[in-house]
Amino acid sequence: MDDLENIKADIVLDTRGLSCPMPILKLKKELKTTEPGKIVEVWSTDPGSKKDMPDFAKKQGNEFLGYVDEAGYTRYLIKKGG
């Protein structure tokens, strides 16, 4: 997932320190007002997010672009669907 490093997010959502289900709930709220095609980057320390983020994105009709592990947290990239 090296090419994910080069993706520029339109919105960054910092949910570090929050546990399930808060990262997903904050993402859901953000996506309601996000234009289709925009990329939302979610920062999360919740280990459950690695399973939850792709599942949530797919169920909501968005595109899960992938994730990048950083020091102490993970960056998730979701493209808002049409």
PDB file of N, CA, C and O in Angstrom:
ATOM      1  N   MET A   1       0.816  -1.191   0.000  1.00  0.00           N
ATOM      2  CA  MET A   1       0.000   0.000   0.000  1.00  0.00           C
ATOM      3  C   MET A   1       0.865   1.262   0.000  1.00  0.00           C
ATOM      4  O   MET A   1       0.470   2.287   0.556  1.00  0.00           O
ATOM      5  N   ASP A   2       2.029   1.188  -0.615  1.00  0.00           N
ATOM      6  CA  ASP A   2       2.948   2.320  -0.636  1.00  0.00           C
ATOM      7  C   ASP A   2       2.369   3.535  -1.353  1.00  0.00           C
ATOM      8  O   ASP A   2       2.632   4.671  -0.956  1.00  0.00           O
ATOM      9  N   ASP A   3       1.579   3.305  -2.411  1.00  0.00           N
ATOM     10  CA  ASP A   3       1.025   4.428  -3.159  1.00  0.00           C
ATOM     11  C   ASP A   3       0.018   5.238  -2.353  1.00  0.00           C
ATOM     12  O   ASP A   3      -0.298   6.369  -2.722  1.00  0.00           O
ATOM     13  N   LEU A   4      -0.492   4.676  -1.258  1.00  0.00           N
ATOM     14  CA  LEU A   4      -1.417   5.410  -0.393  1.00  0.00           C
ATOM     15  C   LEU A   4      -0.746   6.613   0.248  1.00  0.00           C
ATOM     16  O   LEU A   4      -1.409   7.592   0.590  1.00  0.00           O
ATOM     17  N   GLU A   5       0.571   6.537   0.411  1.00  0.00           N
ATOM     18  CA  GLU A   5       1.320   7.644   1.007  1.00  0.00           C
ATOM     19  C   GLU A   5       1.165   8.913   0.177  1.00  0.00           C
ATOM     20  O   GLU A   5       1.262  10.017   0.712  1.00  0.00           O
ATOM     21  N   ASN A   6       0.925   8.765  -1.127  1.00  0.00           N
ATOM     22  CA  ASN A   6       0.858   9.905  -2.039  1.00  0.00           C
ATOM     23  C   ASN A   6      -0.556  10.459  -2.223  1.00  0.00           C
ATOM     24  O   ASN A   6      -0.736  11.474  -2.896  1.00  0.00           O
ATOM     25  N   ILE A   7      -1.555   9.808  -1.634  1.00  0.00           N
ATOM     26  CA  ILE A   7      -2.928  10.278  -1.775  1.00  0.00           C
ATOM     27  C   ILE A   7      -3.147  11.461  -0.833  1.00  0.00           C
ATOM     28  O   ILE A   7      -2.850  11.392   0.359  1.00  0.00           O
ATOM     29  N   LYS A   8      -3.673  12.545  -1.398  1.00  0.00           N
ATOM     30  CA  LYS A   8      -3.947  13.750  -0.608  1.00  0.00           C
ATOM     31  C   LYS A   8      -5.421  13.731  -0.206  1.00  0.00           C
ATOM     32  O   LYS A   8      -6.307  13.796  -1.058  1.00  0.00           O
ATOM     33  N   ALA A   9      -5.669  13.642   1.089  1.00  0.00           N
ATOM     34  CA  ALA A   9      -7.045  13.638   1.579  1.00  0.00           C
ATOM     35  C   ALA A   9      -7.629  15.042   1.536  1.00  0.00           C
ATOM     36  O   ALA A   9      -6.923  16.033   1.723  1.00  0.00           O
ATOM     37  N   ASP A  10      -8.936  15.106   1.285  1.00  0.00           N
ATOM     38  CA  ASP A  10      -9.652  16.380   1.313  1.00  0.00           C
ATOM     39  C   ASP A  10     -10.020  16.756   2.747  1.00  0.00           C
ATOM     40  O   ASP A  10     -10.089  17.933   3.100  1.00  0.00           O
ATOM     41  N   ILE A  11     -10.252  15.730   3.561  1.00  0.00           N
ATOM     42  CA  ILE A  11     -10.659  15.925   4.959  1.00  0.00           C
ATOM     43  C   ILE A  11      -9.876  14.951   5.822  1.00  0.00           C
ATOM     44  O   ILE A  11      -9.751  13.777   5.476  1.00  0.00           O
ATOM     45  N   VAL A  12      -9.344  15.431   6.951  1.00  0.00           N
ATOM     46  CA  VAL A  12      -8.668  14.553   7.913  1.00  0.00           C
ATOM     47  C   VAL A  12      -9.488  14.543   9.191  1.00  0.00           C
ATOM     48  O   VAL A  12      -9.803  15.588   9.760  1.00  0.00           O
ATOM     49  N   LEU A  13      -9.824  13.336   9.627  1.00  0.00           N
ATOM     50  CA  LEU A  13     -10.638  13.137  10.822  1.00  0.00           C
ATOM     51  C   LEU A  13      -9.777  12.424  11.865  1.00  0.00           C
ATOM     52  O   LEU A  13      -9.431  11.254  11.699  1.00  0.00           O
ATOM     53  N   ASP A  14      -9.436  13.134  12.938  1.00  0.00           N
ATOM     54  CA  ASP A  14      -8.575  12.564  13.980  1.00  0.00           C
ATOM     55  C   ASP A  14      -9.433  11.930  15.070  1.00  0.00           C
ATOM     56  O   ASP A  14     -10.043  12.627  15.882  1.00  0.00           O
ATOM     57  N   THR A  15      -9.470  10.588  15.076  1.00  0.00           N
ATOM     58  CA  THR A  15     -10.240   9.872  16.099  1.00  0.00           C
ATOM     59  C   THR A  15      -9.312   9.100  17.034  1.00  0.00           C
ATOM     60  O   THR A  15      -9.742   8.168  17.713  1.00  0.00           O
ATOM     61  N   ARG A  16      -8.042   9.491  17.066  1.00  0.00           N
ATOM     62  CA  ARG A  16      -7.093   8.796  17.936  1.00  0.00           C
ATOM     63  C   ARG A  16      -7.541   8.910  19.391  1.00  0.00           C
ATOM     64  O   ARG A  16      -7.980   9.968  19.843  1.00  0.00           O
ATOM     65  N   GLY A  17      -7.418   7.795  20.113  1.00  0.00           N
ATOM     66  CA  GLY A  17      -7.813   7.765  21.511  1.00  0.00           C
ATOM     67  C   GLY A  17      -9.260   7.353  21.719  1.00  0.00           C
ATOM     68  O   GLY A  17      -9.671   7.079  22.847  1.00  0.00           O
ATOM     69  N   LEU A  18     -10.035   7.307  20.646  1.00  0.00           N
ATOM     70  CA  LEU A  18     -11.434   6.891  20.752  1.00  0.00           C
ATOM     71  C   LEU A  18     -11.547   5.405  20.429  1.00  0.00           C
ATOM     72  O   LEU A  18     -10.858   4.895  19.546  1.00  0.00           O
ATOM     73  N   SER A  19     -12.426   4.722  21.156  1.00  0.00           N
ATOM     74  CA  SER A  19     -12.596   3.293  20.875  1.00  0.00           C
ATOM     75  C   SER A  19     -13.931   3.051  20.181  1.00  0.00           C
ATOM     76  O   SER A  19     -14.804   3.919  20.137  1.00  0.00           O
ATOM     77  N   CYS A  20     -14.057   1.863  19.649  1.00  0.00           N
ATOM     78  CA  CYS A  20     -15.230   1.435  18.899  1.00  0.00           C
ATOM     79  C   CYS A  20     -16.493   1.708  19.720  1.00  0.00           C
ATOM     80  O   CYS A  20     -16.510   1.406  20.913  1.00  0.00           O
ATOM     81  N   PRO A  21     -17.519   2.253  19.141  1.00  0.00           N
ATOM     82  CA  PRO A  21     -17.756   2.517  17.723  1.00  0.00           C
ATOM     83  C   PRO A  21     -17.485   3.965  17.305  1.00  0.00           C
ATOM     84  O   PRO A  21     -17.871   4.359  16.205  1.00  0.00           O
ATOM     85  N   MET A  22     -16.843   4.753  18.140  1.00  0.00           N
ATOM     86  CA  MET A  22     -16.711   6.186  17.874  1.00  0.00           C
ATOM     87  C   MET A  22     -16.009   6.546  16.549  1.00  0.00           C
ATOM     88  O   MET A  22     -16.488   7.441  15.851  1.00  0.00           O
ATOM     89  N   PRO A  23     -14.906   5.894  16.177  1.00  0.00           N
ATOM     90  CA  PRO A  23     -14.298   6.256  14.887  1.00  0.00           C
ATOM     91  C   PRO A  23     -15.271   6.097  13.710  1.00  0.00           C
ATOM     92  O   PRO A  23     -15.307   6.939  12.813  1.00  0.00           O
ATOM     93  N   ILE A  24     -16.049   5.027  13.718  1.00  0.00           N
ATOM     94  CA  ILE A  24     -17.022   4.782  12.648  1.00  0.00           C
ATOM     95  C   ILE A  24     -18.149   5.808  12.703  1.00  0.00           C
ATOM     96  O   ILE A  24     -18.578   6.317  11.667  1.00  0.00           O
ATOM     97  N   LEU A  25     -18.627   6.111  13.902  1.00  0.00           N
ATOM     98  CA  LEU A  25     -19.717   7.084  14.029  1.00  0.00           C
ATOM     99  C   LEU A  25     -19.279   8.473  13.563  1.00  0.00           C
ATOM    100  O   LEU A  25     -20.050   9.183  12.917  1.00  0.00           O
ATOM    101  N   LYS A  26     -18.055   8.857  13.887  1.00  0.00           N
ATOM    102  CA  LYS A  26     -17.542  10.158  13.449  1.00  0.00           C
ATOM    103  C   LYS A  26     -17.354  10.177  11.925  1.00  0.00           C
ATOM    104  O   LYS A  26     -17.624  11.187  11.274  1.00  0.00           O
ATOM    105  N   LEU A  27     -16.895   9.067  11.371  1.00  0.00           N
ATOM    106  CA  LEU A  27     -16.756   8.974   9.918  1.00  0.00           C
ATOM    107  C   LEU A  27     -18.121   9.064   9.246  1.00  0.00           C
ATOM    108  O   LEU A  27     -18.285   9.773   8.253  1.00  0.00           O
ATOM    109  N   LYS A  28     -19.081   8.355   9.781  1.00  0.00           N
ATOM    110  CA  LYS A  28     -20.439   8.365   9.214  1.00  0.00           C
ATOM    111  C   LYS A  28     -20.996   9.787   9.186  1.00  0.00           C
ATOM    112  O   LYS A  28     -21.566  10.218   8.184  1.00  0.00           O
ATOM    113  N   LYS A  29     -20.826  10.514  10.295  1.00  0.00           N
ATOM    114  CA  LYS A  29     -21.312  11.895  10.380  1.00  0.00           C
ATOM    115  C   LYS A  29     -20.599  12.772   9.354  1.00  0.00           C
ATOM    116  O   LYS A  29     -21.235  13.593   8.693  1.00  0.00           O
ATOM    117  N   GLU A  30     -19.297  12.607   9.219  1.00  0.00           N
ATOM    118  CA  GLU A  30     -18.511  13.408   8.276  1.00  0.00           C
ATOM    119  C   GLU A  30     -18.938  13.138   6.832  1.00  0.00           C
ATOM    120  O   GLU A  30     -19.061  14.067   6.034  1.00  0.00           O
ATOM    121  N   LEU A  31     -19.161  11.875   6.502  1.00  0.00           N
ATOM    122  CA  LEU A  31     -19.520  11.509   5.132  1.00  0.00           C
ATOM    123  C   LEU A  31     -20.877  12.064   4.702  1.00  0.00           C
ATOM    124  O   LEU A  31     -21.125  12.247   3.510  1.00  0.00           O
ATOM    125  N   LYS A  32     -21.755  12.333   5.668  1.00  0.00           N
ATOM    126  CA  LYS A  32     -23.080  12.879   5.331  1.00  0.00           C
ATOM    127  C   LYS A  32     -22.966  14.229   4.638  1.00  0.00           C
ATOM    128  O   LYS A  32     -23.803  14.564   3.800  1.00  0.00           O
ATOM    129  N   THR A  33     -21.945  15.005   4.973  1.00  0.00           N
ATOM    130  CA  THR A  33     -21.800  16.343   4.408  1.00  0.00           C
ATOM    131  C   THR A  33     -20.649  16.438   3.391  1.00  0.00           C
ATOM    132  O   THR A  33     -20.342  17.520   2.890  1.00  0.00           O
ATOM    133  N   THR A  34     -20.024  15.303   3.099  1.00  0.00           N
ATOM    134  CA  THR A  34     -18.899  15.278   2.168  1.00  0.00           C
ATOM    135  C   THR A  34     -19.404  15.047   0.746  1.00  0.00           C
ATOM    136  O   THR A  34     -20.277  14.210   0.515  1.00  0.00           O
ATOM    137  N   GLU A  35     -18.847  15.796  -0.201  1.00  0.00           N
ATOM    138  CA  GLU A  35     -19.237  15.648  -1.605  1.00  0.00           C
ATOM    139  C   GLU A  35     -18.697  14.332  -2.175  1.00  0.00           C
ATOM    140  O   GLU A  35     -17.610  13.896  -1.795  1.00  0.00           O
ATOM    141  N   PRO A  36     -19.452  13.691  -3.091  1.00  0.00           N
ATOM    142  CA  PRO A  36     -18.961  12.473  -3.743  1.00  0.00           C
ATOM    143  C   PRO A  36     -17.611  12.722  -4.418  1.00  0.00           C
ATOM    144  O   PRO A  36     -17.380  13.777  -5.008  1.00  0.00           O
ATOM    145  N   GLY A  37     -16.731  11.733  -4.317  1.00  0.00           N
ATOM    146  CA  GLY A  37     -15.411  11.827  -4.923  1.00  0.00           C
ATOM    147  C   GLY A  37     -14.339  12.363  -3.992  1.00  0.00           C
ATOM    148  O   GLY A  37     -13.147  12.210  -4.258  1.00  0.00           O
ATOM    149  N   LYS A  38     -14.761  12.996  -2.892  1.00  0.00           N
ATOM    150  CA  LYS A  38     -13.790  13.526  -1.927  1.00  0.00           C
ATOM    151  C   LYS A  38     -13.210  12.381  -1.097  1.00  0.00           C
ATOM    152  O   LYS A  38     -13.864  11.361  -0.881  1.00  0.00           O
ATOM    153  N   ILE A  39     -11.974  12.566  -0.638  1.00  0.00           N
ATOM    154  CA  ILE A  39     -11.299  11.536   0.157  1.00  0.00           C
ATOM    155  C   ILE A  39     -11.215  11.979   1.611  1.00  0.00           C
ATOM    156  O   ILE A  39     -10.740  13.070   1.927  1.00  0.00           O
ATOM    157  N   VAL A  40     -11.689  11.100   2.484  1.00  0.00           N
ATOM    158  CA  VAL A  40     -11.622  11.334   3.931  1.00  0.00           C
ATOM    159  C   VAL A  40     -10.544  10.422   4.502  1.00  0.00           C
ATOM    160  O   VAL A  40     -10.537   9.217   4.250  1.00  0.00           O
ATOM    161  N   GLU A  41      -9.644  11.003   5.264  1.00  0.00           N
ATOM    162  CA  GLU A  41      -8.593  10.238   5.939  1.00  0.00           C
ATOM    163  C   GLU A  41      -8.935  10.203   7.423  1.00  0.00           C
ATOM    164  O   GLU A  41      -9.129  11.246   8.049  1.00  0.00           O
ATOM    165  N   VAL A  42      -9.007   8.999   7.982  1.00  0.00           N
ATOM    166  CA  VAL A  42      -9.333   8.831   9.395  1.00  0.00           C
ATOM    167  C   VAL A  42      -8.095   8.332  10.123  1.00  0.00           C
ATOM    168  O   VAL A  42      -7.486   7.340   9.724  1.00  0.00           O
ATOM    169  N   TRP A  43      -7.731   9.021  11.187  1.00  0.00           N
ATOM    170  CA  TRP A  43      -6.633   8.565  12.040  1.00  0.00           C
ATOM    171  C   TRP A  43      -7.252   7.861  13.232  1.00  0.00           C
ATOM    172  O   TRP A  43      -8.104   8.426  13.919  1.00  0.00           O
ATOM    173  N   SER A  44      -6.824   6.619  13.483  1.00  0.00           N
ATOM    174  CA  SER A  44      -7.423   5.850  14.578  1.00  0.00           C
ATOM    175  C   SER A  44      -6.389   4.996  15.300  1.00  0.00           C
ATOM    176  O   SER A  44      -5.459   4.462  14.695  1.00  0.00           O
ATOM    177  N   THR A  45      -6.578   4.883  16.604  1.00  0.00           N
ATOM    178  CA  THR A  45      -5.746   4.002  17.424  1.00  0.00           C
ATOM    179  C   THR A  45      -6.515   2.742  17.807  1.00  0.00           C
ATOM    180  O   THR A  45      -5.960   1.849  18.447  1.00  0.00           O
ATOM    181  N   ASP A  46      -7.781   2.662  17.424  1.00  0.00           N
ATOM    182  CA  ASP A  46      -8.617   1.511  17.766  1.00  0.00           C
ATOM    183  C   ASP A  46      -8.270   0.325  16.866  1.00  0.00           C
ATOM    184  O   ASP A  46      -8.451   0.407  15.651  1.00  0.00           O
ATOM    185  N   PRO A  47      -7.770  -0.785  17.444  1.00  0.00           N
ATOM    186  CA  PRO A  47      -7.384  -1.936  16.610  1.00  0.00           C
ATOM    187  C   PRO A  47      -8.542  -2.536  15.816  1.00  0.00           C
ATOM    188  O   PRO A  47      -8.327  -3.115  14.750  1.00  0.00           O
ATOM    189  N   GLY A  48      -9.761  -2.404  16.323  1.00  0.00           N
ATOM    190  CA  GLY A  48     -10.926  -2.938  15.620  1.00  0.00           C
ATOM    191  C   GLY A  48     -11.221  -2.221  14.321  1.00  0.00           C
ATOM    192  O   GLY A  48     -11.947  -2.740  13.473  1.00  0.00           O
ATOM    193  N   SER A  49     -10.662  -1.026  14.156  1.00  0.00           N
ATOM    194  CA  SER A  49     -10.917  -0.241  12.947  1.00  0.00           C
ATOM    195  C   SER A  49     -10.399  -0.920  11.687  1.00  0.00           C
ATOM    196  O   SER A  49     -10.923  -0.684  10.599  1.00  0.00           O
ATOM    197  N   LYS A  50      -9.373  -1.761  11.822  1.00  0.00           N
ATOM    198  CA  LYS A  50      -8.818  -2.432  10.634  1.00  0.00           C
ATOM    199  C   LYS A  50      -9.849  -3.321   9.959  1.00  0.00           C
ATOM    200  O   LYS A  50      -9.795  -3.526   8.746  1.00  0.00           O
ATOM    201  N   LYS A  51     -10.777  -3.844  10.726  1.00  0.00           N
ATOM    202  CA  LYS A  51     -11.861  -4.629  10.147  1.00  0.00           C
ATOM    203  C   LYS A  51     -13.072  -3.747   9.875  1.00  0.00           C
ATOM    204  O   LYS A  51     -13.737  -3.886   8.849  1.00  0.00           O
ATOM    205  N   ASP A  52     -13.349  -2.836  10.806  1.00  0.00           N
ATOM    206  CA  ASP A  52     -14.558  -2.018  10.729  1.00  0.00           C
ATOM    207  C   ASP A  52     -14.563  -1.023   9.574  1.00  0.00           C
ATOM    208  O   ASP A  52     -15.585  -0.866   8.907  1.00  0.00           O
ATOM    209  N   MET A  53     -13.448  -0.352   9.324  1.00  0.00           N
ATOM    210  CA  MET A  53     -13.416   0.693   8.294  1.00  0.00           C
ATOM    211  C   MET A  53     -13.741   0.155   6.895  1.00  0.00           C
ATOM    212  O   MET A  53     -14.602   0.719   6.220  1.00  0.00           O
ATOM    213  N   PRO A  54     -13.076  -0.926   6.436  1.00  0.00           N
ATOM    214  CA  PRO A  54     -13.420  -1.443   5.096  1.00  0.00           C
ATOM    215  C   PRO A  54     -14.869  -1.914   5.006  1.00  0.00           C
ATOM    216  O   PRO A  54     -15.543  -1.667   4.006  1.00  0.00           O
ATOM    217  N   ASP A  55     -15.350  -2.599   6.058  1.00  0.00           N
ATOM    218  CA  ASP A  55     -16.728  -3.101   6.061  1.00  0.00           C
ATOM    219  C   ASP A  55     -17.727  -1.953   6.001  1.00  0.00           C
ATOM    220  O   ASP A  55     -18.689  -1.993   5.233  1.00  0.00           O
ATOM    221  N   PHE A  56     -17.491  -0.936   6.813  1.00  0.00           N
ATOM    222  CA  PHE A  56     -18.388   0.211   6.852  1.00  0.00           C
ATOM    223  C   PHE A  56     -18.411   0.937   5.509  1.00  0.00           C
ATOM    224  O   PHE A  56     -19.479   1.257   4.988  1.00  0.00           O
ATOM    225  N   ALA A  57     -17.235   1.194   4.954  1.00  0.00           N
ATOM    226  CA  ALA A  57     -17.153   1.921   3.684  1.00  0.00           C
ATOM    227  C   ALA A  57     -17.936   1.197   2.592  1.00  0.00           C
ATOM    228  O   ALA A  57     -18.696   1.811   1.842  1.00  0.00           O
ATOM    229  N   LYS A  58     -17.740  -0.104   2.518  1.00  0.00           N
ATOM    230  CA  LYS A  58     -18.401  -0.905   1.484  1.00  0.00           C
ATOM    231  C   LYS A  58     -19.924  -0.890   1.663  1.00  0.00           C
ATOM    232  O   LYS A  58     -20.665  -0.713   0.696  1.00  0.00           O
ATOM    233  N   LYS A  59     -20.380  -1.076   2.892  1.00  0.00           N
ATOM    234  CA  LYS A  59     -21.821  -1.103   3.170  1.00  0.00           C
ATOM    235  C   LYS A  59     -22.487   0.226   2.860  1.00  0.00           C
ATOM    236  O   LYS A  59     -23.663   0.264   2.496  1.00  0.00           O
ATOM    237  N   GLN A  60     -21.749   1.312   3.002  1.00  0.00           N
ATOM    238  CA  GLN A  60     -22.302   2.650   2.780  1.00  0.00           C
ATOM    239  C   GLN A  60     -22.157   3.112   1.323  1.00  0.00           C
ATOM    240  O   GLN A  60     -22.588   4.212   0.978  1.00  0.00           O
ATOM    241  N   GLY A  61     -21.557   2.281   0.474  1.00  0.00           N
ATOM    242  CA  GLY A  61     -21.407   2.634  -0.929  1.00  0.00           C
ATOM    243  C   GLY A  61     -20.209   3.533  -1.214  1.00  0.00           C
ATOM    244  O   GLY A  61     -20.168   4.230  -2.228  1.00  0.00           O
ATOM    245  N   ASN A  62     -19.238   3.506  -0.310  1.00  0.00           N
ATOM    246  CA  ASN A  62     -18.015   4.285  -0.488  1.00  0.00           C
ATOM    247  C   ASN A  62     -16.877   3.349  -0.862  1.00  0.00           C
ATOM    248  O   ASN A  62     -17.012   2.130  -0.764  1.00  0.00           O
ATOM    249  N   GLU A  63     -15.758   3.917  -1.289  1.00  0.00           N
ATOM    250  CA  GLU A  63     -14.611   3.103  -1.690  1.00  0.00           C
ATOM    251  C   GLU A  63     -13.532   3.156  -0.611  1.00  0.00           C
ATOM    252  O   GLU A  63     -13.034   4.229  -0.270  1.00  0.00           O
ATOM    253  N   PHE A  64     -13.178   1.988  -0.080  1.00  0.00           N
ATOM    254  CA  PHE A  64     -12.096   1.918   0.895  1.00  0.00           C
ATOM    255  C   PHE A  64     -10.785   1.812   0.119  1.00  0.00           C
ATOM    256  O   PHE A  64     -10.533   0.813  -0.553  1.00  0.00           O
ATOM    257  N   LEU A  65      -9.960   2.840   0.215  1.00  0.00           N
ATOM    258  CA  LEU A  65      -8.717   2.878  -0.554  1.00  0.00           C
ATOM    259  C   LEU A  65      -7.583   2.120   0.120  1.00  0.00           C
ATOM    260  O   LEU A  65      -6.638   1.692  -0.544  1.00  0.00           O
ATOM    261  N   GLY A  66      -7.672   1.951   1.443  1.00  0.00           N
ATOM    262  CA  GLY A  66      -6.652   1.214   2.170  1.00  0.00           C
ATOM    263  C   GLY A  66      -6.253   1.917   3.448  1.00  0.00           C
ATOM    264  O   GLY A  66      -6.862   2.905   3.857  1.00  0.00           O
ATOM    265  N   TYR A  67      -5.205   1.380   4.073  1.00  0.00           N
ATOM    266  CA  TYR A  67      -4.720   1.991   5.307  1.00  0.00           C
ATOM    267  C   TYR A  67      -3.204   1.974   5.344  1.00  0.00           C
ATOM    268  O   TYR A  67      -2.552   1.187   4.658  1.00  0.00           O
ATOM    269  N   VAL A  68      -2.659   2.866   6.163  1.00  0.00           N
ATOM    270  CA  VAL A  68      -1.219   2.965   6.353  1.00  0.00           C
ATOM    271  C   VAL A  68      -0.953   2.987   7.846  1.00  0.00           C
ATOM    272  O   VAL A  68      -1.515   3.817   8.562  1.00  0.00           O
ATOM    273  N   ASP A  69      -0.108   2.092   8.325  1.00  0.00           N
ATOM    274  CA  ASP A  69       0.268   2.090   9.737  1.00  0.00           C
ATOM    275  C   ASP A  69       1.330   3.160   9.979  1.00  0.00           C
ATOM    276  O   ASP A  69       2.363   3.196   9.310  1.00  0.00           O
ATOM    277  N   GLU A  70       1.055   4.016  10.934  1.00  0.00           N
ATOM    278  CA  GLU A  70       1.998   5.044  11.356  1.00  0.00           C
ATOM    279  C   GLU A  70       2.475   4.679  12.766  1.00  0.00           C
ATOM    280  O   GLU A  70       2.055   3.663  13.319  1.00  0.00           O
ATOM    281  N   ALA A  71       3.345   5.504  13.343  1.00  0.00           N
ATOM    282  CA  ALA A  71       3.828   5.264  14.711  1.00  0.00           C
ATOM    283  C   ALA A  71       2.696   5.564  15.692  1.00  0.00           C
ATOM    284  O   ALA A  71       2.391   6.727  15.955  1.00  0.00           O
ATOM    285  N   GLY A  72       2.080   4.521  16.230  1.00  0.00           N
ATOM    286  CA  GLY A  72       1.058   4.692  17.258  1.00  0.00           C
ATOM    287  C   GLY A  72      -0.372   4.813  16.777  1.00  0.00           C
ATOM    288  O   GLY A  72      -1.288   4.867  17.598  1.00  0.00           O
ATOM    289  N   TYR A  73      -0.591   4.859  15.474  1.00  0.00           N
ATOM    290  CA  TYR A  73      -1.960   4.930  14.949  1.00  0.00           C
ATOM    291  C   TYR A  73      -1.982   4.460  13.487  1.00  0.00           C
ATOM    292  O   TYR A  73      -0.941   4.210  12.879  1.00  0.00           O
ATOM    293  N   THR A  74      -3.188   4.350  12.953  1.00  0.00           N
ATOM    294  CA  THR A  74      -3.358   3.920  11.567  1.00  0.00           C
ATOM    295  C   THR A  74      -4.156   4.975  10.820  1.00  0.00           C
ATOM    296  O   THR A  74      -5.104   5.549  11.357  1.00  0.00           O
ATOM    297  N   ARG A  75      -3.761   5.228   9.564  1.00  0.00           N
ATOM    298  CA  ARG A  75      -4.472   6.159   8.688  1.00  0.00           C
ATOM    299  C   ARG A  75      -5.315   5.347   7.707  1.00  0.00           C
ATOM    300  O   ARG A  75      -4.799   4.475   7.008  1.00  0.00           O
ATOM    301  N   TYR A  76      -6.608   5.639   7.660  1.00  0.00           N
ATOM    302  CA  TYR A  76      -7.531   4.963   6.754  1.00  0.00           C
ATOM    303  C   TYR A  76      -8.001   5.961   5.707  1.00  0.00           C
ATOM    304  O   TYR A  76      -8.309   7.107   6.033  1.00  0.00           O
ATOM    305  N   LEU A  77      -8.057   5.532   4.452  1.00  0.00           N
ATOM    306  CA  LEU A  77      -8.472   6.409   3.367  1.00  0.00           C
ATOM    307  C   LEU A  77      -9.752   5.881   2.734  1.00  0.00           C
ATOM    308  O   LEU A  77      -9.807   4.750   2.250  1.00  0.00           O
ATOM    309  N   ILE A  78     -10.778   6.725   2.749  1.00  0.00           N
ATOM    310  CA  ILE A  78     -12.097   6.358   2.229  1.00  0.00           C
ATOM    311  C   ILE A  78     -12.518   7.407   1.213  1.00  0.00           C
ATOM    312  O   ILE A  78     -12.476   8.604   1.496  1.00  0.00           O
ATOM    313  N   LYS A  79     -12.921   6.963   0.037  1.00  0.00           N
ATOM    314  CA  LYS A  79     -13.416   7.878  -1.001  1.00  0.00           C
ATOM    315  C   LYS A  79     -14.934   7.837  -0.994  1.00  0.00           C
ATOM    316  O   LYS A  79     -15.543   6.774  -1.114  1.00  0.00           O
ATOM    317  N   LYS A  80     -15.533   9.014  -0.853  1.00  0.00           N
ATOM    318  CA  LYS A  80     -17.000   9.111  -0.794  1.00  0.00           C
ATOM    319  C   LYS A  80     -17.598   8.680  -2.134  1.00  0.00           C
ATOM    320  O   LYS A  80     -17.216   9.165  -3.198  1.00  0.00           O
ATOM    321  N   GLY A  81     -18.538   7.763  -2.041  1.00  0.00           N
ATOM    322  CA  GLY A  81     -19.220   7.275  -3.233  1.00  0.00           C
ATOM    323  C   GLY A  81     -20.271   8.246  -3.733  1.00  0.00           C
ATOM    324  O   GLY A  81     -20.604   9.216  -3.053  1.00  0.00           O
ATOM    325  N   GLY A  82     -20.794   7.985  -4.922  1.00  0.00           N
ATOM    326  CA  GLY A  82     -21.789   8.858  -5.531  1.00  0.00           C
ATOM    327  C   GLY A  82     -23.151   8.461  -5.116  1.00  0.00           C
ATOM    328  O   GLY A  82     -24.129   9.084  -5.530  1.00  0.00           O
TER     329      GLY A  82
END
